[in-house]
Every structure is written in structure tokens, then in C-alpha cells.
Amino acid sequence: MTASAPPPIRILGIDPGLRSTGFGVIDKAGNKLAYIASGCIKADATGTLPERIKTILEGLEEIIATYEPKQAAVEIVFVNVNPQSTLLLGQARGAAIAALVTANLPVAEYSALQVKQAVVGHGKAAKEQVQAMVARLLALPGHPSPDAADALACAIAHAHGGQGMGALATAGRRVKGGRLV
Amino acid sequence: MTASAPPPIRILGIDPGLRSTGFGVIDKAGNKLAYIASGCIKADATGTLPERIKTILEGLEEIIATYEPKQAAVEIVFVNVNPQSTLLLGQARGAAIAALVTANLPVAEYSALQVKQAVVGHGKAAKEQVQAMVARLLALPGHPSPDAADALACAIAHAHGGQGMGALATAGRRVKGGRLV
């Protein structure tokens, strides 16, 4: 990195879910991306909804306090065929955005189509392709879990301003744990 | 109220919605209920989802700081015929519960059926009946708005432990504004 390189912008990507909320933290410096952390927040499936929302809030608070992102990107979830699942997923997503807003992070939203276009180059990519491209773009030594990969992909889409990949270069190998269980 | 009366418990009832989140605050002292405040938080329909969630969070924070409830009760929302509406409603509800959980309030949940049974005595009551019974139970000088009435009804259902009305007496006429616009 040269002296004239812009300071990195740290981005927190979120893939919301009521059972598992994926998160991914990356740094964007110019057109270079660096992996910082990823993982997922697991909510006890036997808990009440307020308990599960508390788990999501506390998990995201901890991640924000640890990695101090400056911007957030949240995947726009699909409506499920099952209305009850759609409602549950909506509640998890609302809680996740509440945690980001409470931390005063600007929150951008990207559809799965936009995320796949930004990361794989077309909107019909399979989950495995997203995982593989995220690993390649961030120079990871292995594939992240699907939830973490989707969150990292959302952060990457935001880093590209929702645009296609272009001539993106990747940099950095700071692989950390960052996994909440 | 005699010297042996238990101290009142203040309950915040919430009827979640993305456009309008109804709230109602009541005191329960023994088997007596007293109205404290009610109203609704209106979110700008032209705003982004994170902006609307911020409005809900800030509104509830202000209500909690002003009235200092000790318990919260949230209506379980119906799944809508429109999946996109269901998702939006879920997100609003998740954000509302996030605000309550962040304020360390214990959060109970009641279905519309339970709320109607507790307030009107049967689960198929019309909205106007709920409004009228809430006004009567809390000795209000007029009918609260539908959103506020549902939130107050949810608080009343919680005050009754989700049980039927029984020989409930009402007390108190402390009618305040408490309306957020």
C-alpha cells in the first residue's frame, strides 16, 4: 500500500435469519478488499421470539464493538412460500437492522440478485459459486460457511456500490475467528 | 386505595406496524387498572426501511424513558395475504421487540384472539367493540384511535395474565396526551 492510498472503509455485511444471522466484516481500501472476520450468530431455536431477538441484538452489538465497522449492508430477504416463516424472517431482519441503526451505522440494502451480480457476475449463481467467489475475492484459505459467505458477499456488493465486479483486485489475508456460537 | 394495596405495575402494550406502531401504557394495582398514556408512532411511508425502523426505535425509546414501564406486551401479528406486507410487518415487529429488549423489559406476546378474549370476552370481537371496551375498562372520556386501542387492549390482556376478564374493576382517570406524531 502506498502513502497515497485512501484509508480503508470497514463494512459489516449481514445475512439475516431467525436461527442464524450471518455476518462478514471487510475493509475496502481503494479498489482493494481485505477480509477481517465472519461467522454467524446462532439463536436458540427453543427460545421465545424476544429471547432470540435479544441474542441477535447482543451478538451484533459485540461484533460492532469488536470490529468497529463504519458502514453496514443487509441482504434483502426473499418472501418465503410459508407466510409464518416470512413473518419470522422479517422479525429477525427488523431486529438486525435495529441493532445497526442503534449503533448509528448507515444501512444499505441489497437484494440477493444484486449481491450475486456483484460477486459472481450474474444473478442466478448457486450458493456454492457465491462461496467460492467470496473465498477468491477475499483470498481466504477455505470456503466460509454459507451464512457467513452471504454476509461477506453482501459487504462486497456494498464495497462495489452495488455495481458489477469490474477490475476488482483483492488484498489482505487477515483471517480471524470472529465466530459467535 | 388502602395502605395495603400492592404497588402498581406499569405495563406498556404495543401493536406493531410499519406505518403506525400503536402504544398504550396502563398501571395495574391489584385488580384495578388505570390509564396512563397512549398514541401511535407514525413512520414516514416514503422513508427507507432503516429510516422507518429508526423512527420506531426512537419513538419507543422516548415512550419508555417518559413512562418507565416495567413490563411489555406485544400483539402477535397476523400473516397477511400479501407476503411482502407480511415481511414488512415482521420487520416492524422485530424492531419494536428489539427496542423493548434493549430497554431490558420482559416481553410477553399475545395473539389478537387472546387480546379480544381478555378485553371483550370472546375472540371474534370487532375493532369497534375492542375500542369501546378499552375505553370503558380504563374509564376513558372517549374512544382511543384503533392502533392505540389495540395496544391498550394488549396491555390489559397482559394485566389479566392472558386470562378472561373475571370481576375486573377499573380505576383512575389520569388521561394524558402521550401521542407521538
Chai-1 contact restraints between the chains, C-beta under 6 A:
chainA,res_idxA,chainB,res_idxB,connection_type,confidence,min_distance_angstrom,max_distance_angstrom,comment,restraint_id
A,P50,B,I97,contact,1.0,0.0,6.0,A-B,restraint_1
A,P50,B,V101,contact,1.0,0.0,6.0,A-B,restraint_2
A,P50,B,V107,contact,1.0,0.0,6.0,A-B,restraint_3
A,I53,B,I97,contact,1.0,0.0,6.0,A-B,restraint_4
A,I53,B,A98,contact,1.0,0.0,6.0,A-B,restraint_5
A,I53,B,V101,contact,1.0,0.0,6.0,A-B,restraint_6
A,K54,B,V101,contact,1.0,0.0,6.0,A-B,restraint_7
A,L57,B,A98,contact,1.0,0.0,6.0,A-B,restraint_8
A,V79,B,P83,contact,1.0,0.0,6.0,A-B,restraint_9
A,V79,B,Q84,contact,1.0,0.0,6.0,A-B,restraint_10
A,V79,B,L87,contact,1.0,0.0,6.0,A-B,restraint_11
A,P83,B,V79,contact,1.0,0.0,6.0,A-B,restraint_12
A,P83,B,T86,contact,1.0,0.0,6.0,A-B,restraint_13
A,T86,B,P83,contact,1.0,0.0,6.0,A-B,restraint_14
A,T86,B,T86,contact,1.0,0.0,6.0,A-B,restraint_15
A,T86,B,L87,contact,1.0,0.0,6.0,A-B,restraint_16
A,L87,B,V79,contact,1.0,0.0,6.0,A-B,restraint_17
A,L87,B,T86,contact,1.0,0.0,6.0,A-B,restraint_18
A,L87,B,G90,contact,1.0,0.0,6.0,A-B,restraint_19
A,G90,B,L87,contact,1.0,0.0,6.0,A-B,restraint_20
A,G90,B,G90,contact,1.0,0.0,6.0,A-B,restraint_21
A,G90,B,Q91,contact,1.0,0.0,6.0,A-B,restraint_22
A,Q91,B,G90,contact,1.0,0.0,6.0,A-B,restraint_23
A,Q91,B,R93,contact,1.0,0.0,6.0,A-B,restraint_24
A,Q91,B,G94,contact,1.0,0.0,6.0,A-B,restraint_25
A,R93,B,Q91,contact,1.0,0.0,6.0,A-B,restraint_26
A,G94,B,Q91,contact,1.0,0.0,6.0,A-B,restraint_27
A,G94,B,G94,contact,1.0,0.0,6.0,A-B,restraint_28
A,G94,B,A95,contact,1.0,0.0,6.0,A-B,restraint_29
A,A95,B,G94,contact,1.0,0.0,6.0,A-B,restraint_30
A,A95,B,A98,contact,1.0,0.0,6.0,A-B,restraint_31
A,I97,B,P50,contact,1.0,0.0,6.0,A-B,restraint_32
A,I97,B,I53,contact,1.0,0.0,6.0,A-B,restraint_33
A,A98,B,I53,contact,1.0,0.0,6.0,A-B,restraint_34
A,A98,B,L57,contact,1.0,0.0,6.0,A-B,restraint_35
A,A98,B,A95,contact,1.0,0.0,6.0,A-B,restraint_36
A,A98,B,A98,contact,1.0,0.0,6.0,A-B,restraint_37
A,V101,B,P50,contact,1.0,0.0,6.0,A-B,restraint_38
A,V101,B,I53,contact,1.0,0.0,6.0,A-B,restraint_39
A,V101,B,K54,contact,1.0,0.0,6.0,A-B,restraint_40
A,V107,B,P50,contact,1.0,0.0,6.0,A-B,restraint_41
